[in-house]
Each structure stands twice: as C-alpha cells, then as structure tokens.
Amino acid sequence: MSITATIEKGVIKLPKDVPWASGTVVRIEPLDEQLPTLFDTLKDFDGMAGDLPADLAANLDHYVHGHSRP
C-alpha cells in the first residue's frame, strides 16, 4: 500500500483514512514531480469568457437552447 502525504513544519501529515498503527515503519521519499494546483491547471482559462452577455445566468436556456426569454 502506498499513500501521498504532506509535510507541514517538519511533521508528516497522513490522510485521515490511513489505517496504519502508531509505530509502523515506513519509507519516505519525495515525489519527483509535484502535482499542479487547481489554480495552475485552470489559470490559462482566466478571462476567456469576458465577452459573455451580462444576462447569461438569467437567460441561459435562451442562449444555449434558443428558448424565449422570460
């Protein structure tokens, strides 16, 4: 079994659902590649929707499906 944990101020923080007992001997090695954050994953999409209609939320069915506006 392997898990991914983080180190906070020198203390290894295991996920809450890890069933290992206190005193379990483990091997720890850093990951070569850190997973990107959600921000890093989505930052290229920032500002893409700047030209959408101001009433898009209220009239979504009109814009997506062509329904009449309420």
Backbone torsions as a table, in degrees:
resi	resn	phi	psi	omega
1	MET	NA	139.5	174.0
2	SER	-131.2	155.2	179.4
3	ILE	-136.8	167.0	172.0
4	THR	-114.1	127.6	-178.9
5	ALA	-128.3	172.5	177.1
6	THR	-124.5	159.8	175.8
7	ILE	-111.2	125.9	178.3
8	GLU	-124.6	113.8	179.6
9	LYS	53.7	41.7	176.0
10	GLY	82.9	2.3	179.9
11	VAL	-112.2	131.7	178.5
12	ILE	-79.6	122.9	179.8
13	LYS	-103.0	111.4	178.1
14	LEU	-86.3	151.6	172.8
15	PRO	-60.5	150.9	-174.9
16	LYS	-63.0	-26.8	-175.7
17	ASP	-89.3	10.8	179.2
18	VAL	-77.4	122.2	-174.0
19	PRO	-87.8	12.6	-175.6
20	TRP	-71.6	137.4	-179.7
21	ALA	-77.6	156.9	175.6
22	SER	-59.9	135.0	-179.4
23	GLY	95.3	-2.0	177.7
24	THR	-64.4	130.9	179.4
25	VAL	-84.6	130.2	-177.5
26	VAL	-131.9	162.8	172.7
27	ARG	-110.1	133.9	-177.9
28	ILE	-120.6	129.2	175.8
29	GLU	-144.4	140.3	-179.4
30	PRO	-69.9	149.5	174.8
31	LEU	-74.0	139.6	178.9
32	ASP	-64.7	-37.9	-176.7
33	GLU	-123.7	122.7	177.2
34	GLN	-78.4	141.0	176.9
35	LEU	-68.3	140.8	179.6
36	PRO	-69.6	150.9	176.0
37	THR	-74.1	164.8	177.2
38	LEU	-60.2	-39.4	178.3
39	PHE	-59.8	-47.6	-179.5
40	ASP	-62.5	-35.5	-180.0
41	THR	-67.7	-38.0	-172.7
42	LEU	-103.2	-4.4	-173.0
43	LYS	-60.6	-28.2	179.6
44	ASP	-69.4	-17.5	179.3
45	PHE	-88.5	-8.9	-179.2
46	ASP	-59.8	127.0	177.4
47	GLY	86.1	-2.7	-178.2
48	MET	-65.1	-29.0	-173.7
49	ALA	-103.6	30.5	-176.8
50	GLY	-70.2	-18.1	-176.1
51	ASP	-105.4	21.7	179.2
52	LEU	-77.7	153.8	179.1
53	PRO	-61.9	145.6	-178.9
54	ALA	-64.9	-26.6	-178.6
55	ASP	-99.9	22.8	-176.7
56	LEU	-57.9	-45.8	-177.6
57	ALA	-62.3	-42.2	-177.8
58	ALA	-73.5	-29.0	-175.7
59	ASN	-121.0	36.1	-176.8
60	LEU	-57.9	-43.6	-179.9
61	ASP	-61.4	-33.0	177.4
62	HIS	-64.9	-48.4	-175.8
63	TYR	-73.7	-35.1	-176.9
64	VAL	-85.8	-43.7	-172.2
65	HIS	-113.2	-5.4	179.3
66	GLY	81.1	13.2	178.5
67	HIS	-67.4	159.0	178.0
68	SER	-71.0	152.7	178.1
69	ARG	-74.9	146.9	179.1
70	PRO	-68.7	NA	NA
